[in-house]
Amino acid sequence: MSDRSVLRLDGVAKSFGTVDVLSDISVSIPAGELVAVIGPNGSGKTTLLRAIVGDLRPTGGSISYTGPDTNRPIGYLPQRPTFRSGFTAAETLAFYSALVDGAAPEILLERVGLEAAAGRNVENLSGGMRQLLGIAQAIVGDPPLVILDEPASGLDPNMSEYVFETAAEIASEDRTVLLSSHDLTLVEETADRVVVLHQGRVAASGTLETLSSRFGTDSLRGVLNAIVGDTARVSVLGGEQ
């Protein structure tokens, strides 16, 4: 665990017309950890991540990157990554790497386990392979903070586990990974810290041990039960605002 922060949010709010999606989000993201954002559908996970990377402008509060000064401070994998068809996986990464003087495509592909797919066109990659290519693109230029929005969404259990293992390995490289997920089991297995969103607010945050102690439970599902009610009735799966 680190006492350094790489990102600070103070009173962040986001509204779409009259609908408040985020309200008074204040949290500090420690450097060198894997931090997971969880919560039921509509809690604002994707909106929060999009605001952090600058894809959405908050309607209130401030977001401050506090990590090292680099050419690319933040890498980002959106929930549904898209790549230009007709290009191979290696060519795709070569394009992004040239923009920030990043590593060779072969090195990036090896880091996510896609070296055997270097010459395959992106439209011929499986869903899991496309997610891994998206993670490789997110780490081009070695950004200190990597943000992954539902990186295992729609994948089979084995590929989901591999994607999370890859994210954990990235975080072990003195890098911070901030991801959103509905897979509570994988979050429990890999995350150093968890931020729980409910109705656009931070309902709880801390290490798994801290949250378990606070809510008197031994699982994240128990934490969510305590915060939002019976998760059999409140979905934590699927798409997200």
Secondary structure, DSSP 4 states (H G I P E B T S, - for coil): --S-EEEEEEEEEEEETTEEEEEEEEEEEETT-EEEEE-STTSSHHHHHHHHTTSS--SEEEEEE-S---S--EEEE-SS----TT-BHHHHHHHHHHHHT---HHHHHHHTT-GGGTTSBGGGS-HHHHHHHHHHHHTTT--SEEEEESTTTT--HHHHHHHHHHHHHHHTTT-EEEEE-S-HHHHHHH-SEEEEEETTEEEEEE-HHHHHHHHT-SSHHHHHHHHHS-TTTS---S---
